[in-house]
Amino acid sequence: MMTRFDPSDSSGLGCLSGSSWQPVPPAALSPVQKDWLTRGGGLTQRLCTLGRVQVQVVDERVGQGWSDELACLGLSARTPVWVREVVLYVDQVALVAAHSITPLRASRGTWQAIRSLGTRPLAELLYADPSVERSVLVNRRLTARHPLHRYAARWTDARVTSLVARRSVFERHRTPLLVTECMLPALWQRLVAPHQTPTAHLHGAHHVGPVRLGTRLSQAPAKAQGAGEIADGPRRPR
């Protein structure tokens, strides 16, 4: 995989042009938080260093992108997109809430494999294909006004006023896939106390083991899902 976009040239990446998403993390964050927001490579693979990783599908649907997503990809407000939402668990504790979009036409063409991933991670598509290029990582602090905060906050035990997230654009044959990953408070707690006892239970999700870039993860049957359906496992938090 190649990094194609130059962070000093925002004309090539709408995520940076006049946006709150920036390659440099907020100064108030800890060194550990900054590292997790800016280090390249697959997030799922890095989570594997913390324990047993499982991917829980929250939703897969045809929908509309958020305003900053559309700006990032240069899409109009009326452009339909394919939306994939998942939560990444380590030892049955939710650590990351992810939200990905690609133009609907791309989900039926260049990125059609995203529709059949099921509980397998996106890394299976992104890091085994040498034709995939990745933009620079950008990040920002989220408040309750951002839809990603409202989505991710459902997997926190207490109300949080601020979360941090990162995103990047993957391109295959110049067709974009925008992946946004919101770090949940439990991730930072896990890094401080790596052997913490799990506080949530997860059933039916696909276990992800360590994987080398350029190889495929073990296959697992993907259960067909409709809009709003959750894969076998914990119910969507209210």
VMD Tcl script that draws the C-alpha trace (Angstrom):
set ca {
  {0.00 0.00 0.00}
  {1.19 3.48 -0.86}
  {0.52 6.87 0.74}
  {-0.39 8.98 -2.24}
  {-1.45 12.30 -0.77}
  {1.01 14.88 0.49}
  {-0.29 16.45 3.75}
  {1.27 19.76 2.76}
  {-0.94 19.88 -0.33}
  {-4.54 20.09 0.86}
  {-5.81 20.48 -2.70}
  {-5.44 16.73 -3.11}
  {-7.40 15.83 0.00}
  {-10.69 17.51 0.89}
  {-10.41 16.16 4.45}
  {-7.74 18.79 5.08}
  {-8.96 21.70 3.04}
  {-10.77 24.15 5.37}
  {-11.64 21.31 7.75}
  {-11.45 20.54 11.45}
  {-9.73 17.29 10.50}
  {-5.97 17.81 10.63}
  {-2.86 15.57 10.51}
  {-1.51 17.00 13.78}
  {-3.44 15.90 16.92}
  {-4.70 18.43 19.48}
  {-1.87 19.52 21.76}
  {-3.80 18.60 24.91}
  {-3.80 14.89 24.09}
  {-1.33 12.50 25.71}
  {1.61 11.05 23.75}
  {-0.15 7.67 23.71}
  {-3.34 9.16 22.27}
  {-1.39 11.07 19.63}
  {0.42 7.89 18.64}
  {-2.80 5.93 18.16}
  {-4.29 8.73 16.09}
  {-1.33 9.17 13.76}
  {0.46 5.84 13.35}
  {-0.15 4.20 9.97}
  {-0.99 0.59 9.32}
  {-4.13 -1.30 10.18}
  {-5.89 -0.42 13.42}
  {-7.31 -3.93 13.76}
  {-3.84 -5.44 13.61}
  {-2.63 -3.07 16.29}
  {-5.59 -3.91 18.51}
  {-4.54 -7.56 18.23}
  {-1.52 -6.68 20.36}
  {-3.91 -5.86 23.22}
  {-5.92 -9.08 23.19}
  {-8.61 -11.00 21.33}
  {-10.19 -8.77 18.68}
  {-13.73 -9.21 17.42}
  {-15.63 -7.22 14.81}
  {-19.31 -6.52 15.44}
  {-21.39 -5.26 12.52}
  {-23.80 -2.57 13.67}
  {-25.31 -1.54 10.34}
  {-24.80 -1.79 6.59}
  {-27.08 0.28 4.40}
  {-27.60 2.68 1.52}
  {-27.66 6.18 2.96}
  {-26.31 9.72 2.87}
  {-22.86 10.78 3.99}
  {-22.25 13.30 6.73}
  {-21.41 16.80 5.55}
  {-17.69 16.52 6.36}
  {-17.53 13.10 4.69}
  {-19.07 14.47 1.51}
  {-16.65 17.40 1.57}
  {-13.74 15.01 2.05}
  {-14.71 12.94 -0.98}
  {-15.93 15.86 -3.07}
  {-19.46 14.44 -3.29}
  {-22.73 16.36 -3.52}
  {-25.35 16.11 -0.78}
  {-27.58 14.01 -3.04}
  {-24.95 11.38 -3.78}
  {-26.05 8.01 -2.32}
  {-23.36 6.10 -0.45}
  {-22.87 2.65 1.01}
  {-22.46 2.90 4.79}
  {-20.76 0.28 6.97}
  {-20.70 0.71 10.75}
  {-18.85 -1.66 13.05}
  {-17.51 -1.77 16.59}
  {-14.13 -3.33 17.37}
  {-13.90 -5.25 20.64}
  {-10.84 -6.47 22.51}
  {-11.54 -9.21 25.03}
  {-15.25 -8.39 24.77}
  {-14.81 -4.68 25.56}
  {-15.75 -2.11 22.90}
  {-12.69 0.02 22.09}
  {-13.33 1.54 18.64}
  {-16.46 2.56 16.73}
  {-15.85 2.72 12.98}
  {-17.90 4.32 10.20}
  {-17.01 3.85 6.53}
  {-18.58 5.11 3.31}
  {-18.02 4.76 -0.41}
  {-20.17 6.03 -3.28}
  {-23.00 3.59 -3.87}
  {-21.87 2.93 -7.43}
  {-18.43 1.97 -6.07}
  {-20.01 -0.55 -3.67}
  {-21.35 -2.29 -6.76}
  {-18.05 -2.07 -8.60}
  {-14.53 -1.34 -7.35}
  {-15.42 -1.75 -3.67}
  {-18.16 -4.39 -4.06}
  {-16.30 -6.75 -1.70}
  {-17.24 -4.46 1.20}
  {-20.81 -5.72 0.93}
  {-19.82 -9.31 1.70}
  {-17.31 -8.70 4.50}
  {-19.74 -9.50 7.27}
  {-17.81 -9.63 10.54}
  {-14.42 -9.76 8.83}
  {-12.35 -6.56 9.14}
  {-11.77 -4.05 6.35}
  {-8.06 -4.83 6.67}
  {-8.75 -7.95 4.64}
  {-9.56 -5.74 1.65}
  {-7.19 -2.87 2.23}
  {-3.81 -4.33 3.12}
  {-3.69 -7.39 0.89}
  {-4.19 -5.40 -2.32}
  {-1.12 -3.55 -3.67}
  {-3.35 -1.39 -5.88}
  {-4.90 0.29 -2.82}
  {-3.47 3.69 -1.88}
  {-4.05 5.52 1.37}
  {-4.20 9.21 2.16}
  {-2.53 10.77 5.16}
  {-4.31 10.18 8.47}
  {-6.22 13.15 9.83}
  {-7.88 13.47 13.22}
  {-10.00 15.74 15.36}
  {-11.75 16.09 18.68}
  {-15.50 15.39 18.51}
  {-18.31 16.95 20.52}
  {-21.95 15.90 20.74}
  {-22.73 18.11 17.74}
  {-20.94 15.72 15.41}
  {-22.91 12.65 14.24}
  {-19.90 10.40 14.78}
  {-19.87 11.36 18.46}
  {-23.57 10.55 18.78}
  {-22.99 7.18 17.10}
  {-19.89 6.23 19.11}
  {-21.14 7.46 22.50}
  {-23.64 4.60 22.57}
  {-20.73 2.29 23.45}
  {-19.55 4.23 26.49}
  {-20.66 3.49 30.04}
  {-21.00 7.13 30.97}
  {-21.77 10.33 29.13}
  {-18.72 11.79 27.48}
  {-18.49 15.34 26.24}
  {-15.56 14.77 23.92}
  {-14.11 11.92 21.87}
  {-11.24 11.73 19.40}
  {-11.26 10.10 15.99}
  {-9.10 9.61 12.95}
  {-9.86 9.05 9.28}
  {-8.23 8.43 5.94}
  {-9.22 7.80 2.35}
  {-8.34 4.53 0.66}
  {-8.35 4.53 -3.13}
  {-8.48 1.59 -5.50}
  {-8.40 2.45 -9.18}
  {-8.98 6.06 -8.09}
  {-12.26 5.13 -6.40}
  {-12.49 6.31 -2.76}
  {-13.42 4.56 0.45}
  {-13.46 6.81 3.52}
  {-12.78 5.06 6.84}
  {-13.35 6.92 10.13}
  {-12.39 5.36 13.46}
  {-13.51 6.81 16.79}
  {-11.47 5.83 19.82}
  {-13.68 5.02 22.80}
  {-12.67 5.87 26.39}
  {-12.21 2.16 27.11}
  {-9.26 2.10 24.70}
  {-7.29 4.59 26.76}
  {-8.27 2.72 29.94}
  {-7.08 -0.51 28.35}
  {-3.71 0.98 27.50}
  {-3.27 2.05 31.12}
  {-4.51 -1.29 32.53}
  {-3.99 -3.87 29.74}
  {-5.17 -6.82 31.83}
  {-8.48 -5.30 32.86}
  {-11.32 -7.81 33.29}
  {-13.89 -7.60 30.43}
  {-17.09 -5.75 31.35}
  {-19.23 -6.66 28.34}
  {-20.13 -9.88 26.57}
  {-20.02 -10.46 22.84}
  {-21.36 -13.49 21.03}
  {-21.24 -14.49 17.38}
  {-18.69 -11.94 16.17}
  {-15.66 -12.96 14.15}
  {-12.38 -13.34 16.05}
  {-9.45 -11.60 14.39}
  {-5.97 -12.94 14.99}
  {-2.67 -11.28 14.14}
  {-2.24 -10.79 10.41}
  {0.67 -9.83 8.22}
  {0.13 -7.12 5.66}
  {-0.16 -8.71 2.26}
  {-1.90 -11.84 3.56}
  {-5.56 -12.62 4.01}
  {-7.28 -13.11 7.32}
  {-9.02 -16.39 8.01}
  {-12.40 -16.56 6.34}
  {-15.67 -16.66 8.22}
  {-19.13 -17.04 6.68}
  {-20.82 -13.68 6.33}
  {-24.41 -13.58 7.45}
  {-26.71 -11.66 5.11}
  {-27.96 -8.45 6.69}
  {-30.51 -5.86 5.80}
  {-30.54 -2.19 6.67}
  {-30.36 -1.67 10.41}
  {-29.78 -5.36 11.19}
  {-27.13 -6.26 13.73}
  {-24.96 -9.36 13.37}
  {-25.42 -12.05 16.02}
  {-24.13 -10.60 19.26}
  {-25.02 -7.84 21.69}
  {-27.96 -5.69 20.87}
  {-27.32 -2.18 19.71}
  {-27.08 0.10 22.77}
  {-29.95 2.48 23.25}
}
mol new
graphics top color blue
foreach p $ca { graphics top sphere $p radius 0.5 }
foreach p [lrange $ca 0 end-1] q [lrange $ca 1 end] { graphics top cylinder $p $q radius 0.2 }
display resetview
